[in-house]
Amino acid sequence: MSTNAVGFENLFRFTQLCLERVGLSPANASDVALALATTDAMGVFTHGTKLLAGYLRKLQGGGYVAGAEPRIEREGPAWAIVNAHSALGQVGCLSAMRIGMQKARQVGIAYVGLRNAGHIGAAGYYAALAARDGMIAMITGNDIPSVAAPGSRTAVLGSNPLAYAIPVADGDPILLDIATAAVAGGKVYAALQRGESIPNTWLIGPDGLPTTDGSLYPQQAALAPMAGHKGYGFGLWCEILSAILPGGNMTWQVGSWIFDEPGRPSWHNASITVIDVAAIAPPHEFQPRLRRLIDEIHAAPTAQGVERVLLPGEREWANYRRALDQGIHLPTDVLDKLRQAAEQTGVSLGELEIPKSVVAETETSG
Ligand SMILES: NC(=O)c1ccc[n+]([C@@H]2O[C@H](COP(=O)([O-])OP(=O)(O)OC[C@H]3O[C@@H](n4cnc5c(N)ncnc54)[C@H](O)[C@@H]3O)[C@@H](O)[C@H]2O)c1
């Protein structure tokens, strides 16, 4: 392991212990810790263990319910609506994903709507699990509005994440995992905390025009939608699949898991859609065709200074393998949040060998 890197196992174990300390079952604590530590290992630091302190605050305050188990409310052969009963979003999404995969295995394709969950973190994590099991998966989520529509002066939709994963027989899944905002809100907070400036493509100010003043977000500025009307359209798609179809809270009915008082649920929602590849296309047909597509893209001539054209997920899987081998270099803002989690729970940071640094005052993720 390289110097100053945190071992994956230690990060996972610390996170698991913190979650157990506030009442999660060992199985749920392990599931959530694995999701957060894996997200860090993939290099997506805005949505890994940085979220832990905020989740603990909600769990300790009662807004998120440590012992809640998601339950199916209604279902058909190829769909289900699951109520998470204010469980952590990771617990809700993993439950929804397991139900969806089971149904897809039986009937080829399944949709599961998840209501009343906590913040779901990195949407791609759940899609990748299905892809590792030979299934194509799409995840959508909704959140409290933070993103402007083309022409609006205020936020109209959340930064609603959209992710898909495709199984690749001889490699890691193709994995696209994005906010439908120009950037995830967490990147604005992280830039502010690190004293970095932000580009003028990230935020829309109170006059409806682009601004580079990150301190205006979220009270007086909204995130710009990803690729203008296109991202706005996909954000709307996420809202409809995640909240409108399953009957969950929409737009401003969703709570802010960061700024609301800790006893208030956040009522996040998500959807998963799973396709069992083997039911539709035999793997000996699907995989060679997919391989040909991947090879074609990899063979594309590169622009000056570019070593290789990448597929979605390639960089993150390379980060992941390196992290398992050499440890994870956590940014300062993540380390500060882990120190905060240690103080909240009394779990020792010892094994993480995290350097001392000032605990940040504000939550910092979108
Ligand atoms: N839970 C929530 O409410 C919420 C809301 C918004 C975002 N998020 C999460 O935030 C995270 C970050 O989102 P983001 O929009 O900042 O991500 P991003 O803009 O960093 O894009 C990441 C995605 O783009 C792909 N990618 C990047 N460069 C590429 C290249 N050159 N070629 C091919 N693919 C490339 C990556 O593989 C990855 O799939 C995601 O995990 C998302 O789920 C969560």
PDBQT file of the ligand as one rigid body, heavy atoms in Angstrom, charges set to zero:
ROOT
HETATM    1  N1  LIG A 401     -27.961  10.357  -5.077  1.00  0.00    +0.000 N 
HETATM    2  C1  LIG A 401     -28.134  11.482  -5.715  1.00  0.00    +0.000 C 
HETATM    3  O1  LIG A 401     -29.104  12.186  -5.484  1.00  0.00    +0.000 OA
HETATM    4  C2  LIG A 401     -27.135  11.886  -6.767  1.00  0.00    +0.000 A 
HETATM    5  C3  LIG A 401     -27.379  13.028  -7.521  1.00  0.00    +0.000 A 
HETATM    6  C4  LIG A 401     -26.448  13.365  -8.493  1.00  0.00    +0.000 A 
HETATM    7  C5  LIG A 401     -25.313  12.603  -8.714  1.00  0.00    +0.000 A 
HETATM    8  N2  LIG A 401     -25.112  11.501  -7.951  1.00  0.00    +0.000 N 
HETATM    9  C6  LIG A 401     -23.905  10.682  -8.164  1.00  0.00    +0.000 C 
HETATM   10  O2  LIG A 401     -22.786  11.522  -8.353  1.00  0.00    +0.000 OA
HETATM   11  C7  LIG A 401     -21.776  10.796  -9.009  1.00  0.00    +0.000 C 
HETATM   12  C8  LIG A 401     -21.016  11.699  -9.942  1.00  0.00    +0.000 C 
HETATM   13  O3  LIG A 401     -21.852  12.210 -10.964  1.00  0.00    +0.000 OA
HETATM   14  P1  LIG A 401     -21.251  13.235 -12.043  1.00  0.00    +0.000 P 
HETATM   15  O4  LIG A 401     -22.349  13.688 -12.941  1.00  0.00    +0.000 OA
HETATM   16  O5  LIG A 401     -20.454  14.261 -11.336  1.00  0.00    +0.000 OA
HETATM   17  O6  LIG A 401     -20.257  12.261 -12.830  1.00  0.00    +0.000 OA
HETATM   18  P2  LIG A 401     -19.152  12.643 -13.928  1.00  0.00    +0.000 P 
HETATM   19  O7  LIG A 401     -19.505  13.895 -14.651  1.00  0.00    +0.000 OA
HETATM   20  O8  LIG A 401     -17.828  12.571 -13.255  1.00  0.00    +0.000 OA
HETATM   21  O9  LIG A 401     -19.296  11.441 -14.983  1.00  0.00    +0.000 OA
HETATM   22  C9  LIG A 401     -18.974  10.151 -14.578  1.00  0.00    +0.000 C 
HETATM   23  C10 LIG A 401     -19.382   9.159 -15.645  1.00  0.00    +0.000 C 
HETATM   24  O10 LIG A 401     -18.896   9.545 -16.932  1.00  0.00    +0.000 OA
HETATM   25  C11 LIG A 401     -18.006   8.535 -17.435  1.00  0.00    +0.000 C 
HETATM   26  N3  LIG A 401     -16.910   9.186 -18.133  1.00  0.00    +0.000 N 
HETATM   27  C12 LIG A 401     -16.194  10.248 -17.705  1.00  0.00    +0.000 A 
HETATM   28  N4  LIG A 401     -15.260  10.581 -18.614  1.00  0.00    +0.000 NA
HETATM   29  C13 LIG A 401     -15.376   9.703 -19.645  1.00  0.00    +0.000 A 
HETATM   30  C14 LIG A 401     -14.697   9.524 -20.882  1.00  0.00    +0.000 A 
HETATM   31  N5  LIG A 401     -13.709  10.332 -21.250  1.00  0.00    +0.000 N 
HETATM   32  N6  LIG A 401     -15.096   8.526 -21.678  1.00  0.00    +0.000 NA
HETATM   33  C15 LIG A 401     -16.101   7.700 -21.316  1.00  0.00    +0.000 A 
HETATM   34  N7  LIG A 401     -16.804   7.818 -20.154  1.00  0.00    +0.000 NA
HETATM   35  C16 LIG A 401     -16.432   8.818 -19.341  1.00  0.00    +0.000 A 
HETATM   36  C17 LIG A 401     -17.503   7.813 -16.221  1.00  0.00    +0.000 C 
HETATM   37  O11 LIG A 401     -17.043   6.517 -16.536  1.00  0.00    +0.000 OA
HETATM   38  C18 LIG A 401     -18.763   7.808 -15.337  1.00  0.00    +0.000 C 
HETATM   39  O12 LIG A 401     -19.651   6.792 -15.719  1.00  0.00    +0.000 OA
HETATM   40  C19 LIG A 401     -22.471   9.590  -9.618  1.00  0.00    +0.000 C 
HETATM   41  O13 LIG A 401     -22.108   8.463  -8.873  1.00  0.00    +0.000 OA
HETATM   42  C20 LIG A 401     -23.965   9.869  -9.420  1.00  0.00    +0.000 C 
HETATM   43  O14 LIG A 401     -24.770   8.711  -9.229  1.00  0.00    +0.000 OA
HETATM   44  C21 LIG A 401     -25.999  11.117  -7.008  1.00  0.00    +0.000 A 
ENDROOT
TORSDOF 0
